[in-house]
Amino acid sequence: MKLEDIARELGLAELTPEISAGREADIGRGYASDLLSDVLAHAPEGGLLVTLQVHLNVIAVASHAELAAVVFAGGRRPEDDVVAKALAEGIALYSTPADTFDVVGRLYALGVKGSHA
C-alpha cells in the first residue's frame, strides 16, 4: 500500500511534506518499538516504524535500517532539528494522537504486516 494512502486512511499528520517521493513508497511491512537497538536488529528495510521516541537517534536508526517512514504515536512530535535531519535523510515523518497499539492494529488491517509475518 502506498504511504500516502496509509497516511490518509489513518489520518496521520504529515511532518515532512517536502519528501514527495516518500509518499509514493510502497509499504508492506512495519515495526513498532521504542528500543532503538531492537529497531536496528529487526525493522524491515523499506518499512515503516511506529514509535514514541522523538529524538535525533530515531532518524539515525531509521536511516541505517533503511526505513521509508516513521510514525510518532501518542500525539508526540519531534523538534525542528529532528525534522530537518529526516528531510536530509529522505525519511518521511508522521504523527498521530492514536496510541501505538491502535496504530499497529489499523496498519495490520490495511495489510501492513510485521517483519516476520
Buried (B, 14 or more C-beta within 10 A) or exposed (E): BEBBEBBEEBEBBBBBEEBEEBBEBEBEBBBBBBEBEEBBEBBBEBBBBBBBBBEBEBBBBBBEBEBBBBBBBBEBEBEEEBBBBBBEBBBBBBBBEBBBEBBBEBBEEBEBEBEEE
